[in-house]
């Protein structure tokens, strides 16, 4: 799945106004990142290297890492940032704003996304899975919406969704003792959806094990990945 997402991103490099390449300053540069750097060297689109987590790295280690990044992607701008403390974030926003061409608005005032409500529901549920299970569940989790029915007379939206995972052990973690984890995922997702959509939500969640789904192009396509 990760490889597919990277391939899709690389295919769009010449179609965008700028590229933000996020690296972990607290980690070593791996072979995969060296391959990405090789691709970036041939891109005419502006590229900004973001070294995140500088709050965890001393200046003595940060400077050699920046030099290494300069060697990997010569001529590309590098900005050390910390998503946790906010250091460097405003500089990044200023740089990105300068990349963007001025034009007529694509959306009217008050519109924040072009994604469907079904897609937003699946992503909010998936977000709650990550926030509540933390490192116990890898990012090999997807959510599909099985039912999305509006009952206008009751100001009610009925949503049925399936959480897909690759392993039986992950299913147990997602459900939790006596269903406690799944209930909490559903509770937090329902509350956020009610605020977003402005109506009452009846949310029903299921967990299904689909071995190898992250390697199956057909299933990835079905799940919008």
C-alpha positions as MATLAB code, in Angstrom:
seq = 'XXXXXXXXXXXXXXXXXXXXXXXXXXXXXXXXXXXXXXXXXXXXXXXXXXXXXXXXXXXXXXXXXXXXXXXXXXXXXXXXXXXXXXXXXXXXXXXXXXXXXXXXXXXXXXXXXXXXXXXXXXXXXXXXXXXXXXXXXXXXXXXXXXXXXXXXXXXXXXXXXXXXXXXXXXXXXXXXXXXXXXXXXXXXXXXXXXXXXXXXXXXXXXXXXXXXXXXXXXXXXXXXX';
ca = [
       0.000    0.000    0.000;
       2.789    2.422    0.936;
       4.580    1.714   -2.343;
       1.379    2.375   -4.297;
       0.830    5.694   -2.515;
       4.439    6.758   -3.207;
       4.117    5.796   -6.892;
       0.938    7.884   -7.243;
       2.638   10.851   -5.571;
       5.695   10.605   -7.848;
       3.477   10.554  -10.954;
       2.059   13.980  -10.054;
       5.363   15.804   -9.466;
       5.223   17.767  -12.718;
       1.523   18.631  -12.318;
       1.679   20.506   -9.003;
       2.828   23.980   -7.904;
       5.310   22.649   -5.343;
       6.497   19.569   -3.487;
       6.958   19.195    0.270;
       9.234   16.269    1.138;
       8.987   15.412    4.820;
      11.961   13.695    6.486;
      12.413   12.595   10.080;
      15.395   14.480   11.519;
      15.484   11.978   14.369;
      16.091    9.064   11.987;
      18.752    8.061    9.487;
      18.301    8.599    5.757;
      17.382    5.240    4.250;
      17.911    3.771    0.783;
      14.284    4.415   -0.127;
      14.745    8.115    0.644;
      17.936    8.194   -1.418;
      15.915    6.850   -4.364;
      13.286    9.540   -3.832;
      16.056   12.161   -3.740;
      17.295   10.907   -7.099;
      13.822   11.506   -8.527;
      13.615   14.948   -6.921;
      16.875   16.024   -8.577;
      15.225   15.788  -11.989;
      12.059   17.665  -11.040;
      11.588   21.237  -12.245;
       8.759   21.843   -9.766;
       9.923   23.702   -6.601;
      10.860   21.203   -3.870;
      11.100   21.977   -0.165;
      12.758   19.487    2.187;
      11.223   19.553    5.655;
      13.324   18.087    8.461;
      10.735   17.407   11.140;
      11.217   16.610   14.855;
      14.118   19.021   15.346;
      12.970   19.315   18.960;
      14.458   15.828   19.438;
      17.791   16.520   17.731;
      20.797   18.531   18.919;
      22.295   21.187   16.627;
      25.465   19.119   16.422;
      23.520   16.313   14.729;
      21.161   18.522   12.741;
      23.833   20.368   10.740;
      25.459   17.195    9.281;
      21.985   15.944    8.360;
      21.238   19.182    6.519;
      24.548   18.875    4.672;
      23.659   15.316    3.695;
      20.277   16.485    2.380;
      22.028   19.193    0.352;
      24.171   16.501   -1.256;
      21.163   14.287   -2.003;
      19.047   17.099   -3.436;
      21.371   19.931   -4.519;
      19.685   23.257   -5.083;
      16.570   22.299   -3.099;
      15.594   24.437   -0.118;
      15.770   22.818    3.336;
      13.769   23.974    6.352;
      14.121   22.378    9.825;
      10.732   22.254   11.553;
       8.995   20.857   14.593;
       5.340   19.945   14.200;
       5.189   19.621   17.988;
       6.518   23.065   18.927;
       5.657   24.920   15.711;
       9.255   25.955   15.016;
       9.728   26.701   11.321;
       6.069   26.149   10.422;
       5.340   29.787    9.576;
       8.373   29.894    7.279;
       7.043   26.842    5.443;
       3.631   28.486    5.025;
       5.261   31.641    3.633;
       7.306   29.652    1.118;
       4.314   27.633   -0.034;
       2.173   30.764   -0.366;
       4.774   32.262   -2.708;
       4.569   29.158   -4.902;
       0.831   29.396   -5.428;
      -0.534   31.364   -8.384;
      -3.367   33.803   -7.803;
      -6.659   33.032   -9.482;
     -10.401   32.925   -9.098;
     -11.714   30.792   -6.179;
     -12.502   27.175   -7.020;
     -15.029   26.983   -4.175;
     -17.562   29.398   -2.749;
     -17.042   30.846    0.717;
     -17.816   28.281    3.414;
     -16.802   25.261    1.311;
     -13.766   23.439    2.708;
     -13.525   20.241    0.670;
     -14.646   18.622   -2.567;
     -14.816   15.174   -0.968;
     -18.112   13.384   -0.434;
     -19.691   12.923    2.982;
     -19.182    9.155    2.634;
     -15.439    9.667    2.147;
     -15.222   12.047    5.118;
     -17.037    9.499    7.295;
     -14.594    6.732    6.356;
     -11.568    8.957    7.014;
     -12.866   10.140   10.387;
     -13.434    6.534   11.489;
      -9.940    5.601   10.268;
      -8.468    8.563   12.144;
     -10.069    7.389   15.403;
      -8.561    3.932   14.871;
      -5.071    5.447   14.659;
      -5.552    7.832   17.589;
      -6.975    5.222   19.942;
      -4.817    2.201   19.086;
      -1.556    4.144   18.541;
       1.367    1.842   17.645;
      -0.627   -1.348   18.223;
      -2.235   -1.173   14.786;
      -0.076   -0.448   11.722;
      -1.299    1.816    8.945;
      -2.566   -1.209    7.039;
      -6.133   -0.344    8.001;
      -8.881    0.852    5.684;
     -12.531    1.736    6.173;
     -15.330    1.177    3.670;
     -18.854    2.550    3.990;
     -21.497   -0.152    3.548;
     -24.576    2.017    4.156;
     -25.106    5.771    4.125;
     -28.838    6.461    4.424;
     -30.403    9.797    5.270;
     -33.724    9.766    7.128;
     -34.822   13.376    6.755;
     -38.036   13.016    8.746;
     -35.977   11.989   11.793;
     -32.994   14.284   11.112;
     -30.964   11.071   11.242;
     -28.128    9.651    9.169;
     -27.566    5.891    9.317;
     -23.980    4.843    8.608;
     -22.681    1.288    8.516;
     -18.930    0.853    8.028;
     -16.375   -1.961    7.935;
     -12.843   -1.619    9.283;
     -10.506   -3.812    7.214;
      -7.294   -5.199    8.675;
      -4.801   -7.850    7.614;
      -4.401   -9.973   10.748;
      -6.623  -11.768   13.244;
      -4.534  -10.348   16.101;
      -5.345   -6.822   14.921;
      -9.039   -7.650   14.889;
      -8.879   -8.463   18.583;
      -7.160   -5.158   19.339;
      -9.689   -3.188   17.297;
     -12.642   -4.814   19.043;
     -11.090   -4.730   22.505;
     -12.226   -6.419   25.701;
     -15.994   -6.884   25.519;
     -16.039   -4.600   22.497;
     -14.766   -1.591   24.456;
     -12.283   -0.360   21.824;
     -14.739   -0.609   18.931;
     -17.380    1.206   20.986;
     -14.966    4.044   21.754;
     -13.909    4.318   18.093;
     -17.569    4.513   17.130;
     -18.427    7.009   19.866;
     -15.665    9.466   18.956;
     -16.310    9.128   15.212;
     -20.065    9.630   15.689;
     -19.589   12.751   17.816;
     -17.259   14.342   15.252;
     -19.565   13.447   12.362;
     -22.574   14.947   14.136;
     -20.711   18.242   14.557;
     -19.549   18.172   10.937;
     -22.841   17.184    9.289;
     -25.246   18.893   11.686;
     -27.572   15.949   12.287;
     -27.943   12.903   14.502;
     -25.842    9.906   13.481;
     -26.485    6.208   13.987;
     -23.108    4.578   13.394;
     -22.569    0.831   13.209;
     -19.037   -0.580   12.900;
     -17.745   -4.007   11.900;
     -14.201   -5.400   11.763;
     -13.158   -7.757    8.981;
      -9.859   -9.535    8.372;
      -8.735   -9.366    4.721;
      -5.299  -11.032    4.558;
      -2.993   -9.304    2.076;
      -5.435   -6.552    1.140;
      -2.643   -3.943    1.112;
      -0.949   -5.897   -1.715;
      -4.099   -6.406   -3.792;
      -4.491   -3.690   -6.496;
      -8.194   -4.533   -6.970;
      -9.009   -4.144   -3.279;
      -6.893   -0.982   -3.024;
      -8.885    0.497   -5.877;
     -12.175   -0.428   -4.204;
     -11.054    1.318   -1.030;
     -10.060    4.451   -2.879;
      -6.305    3.966   -2.454;
];
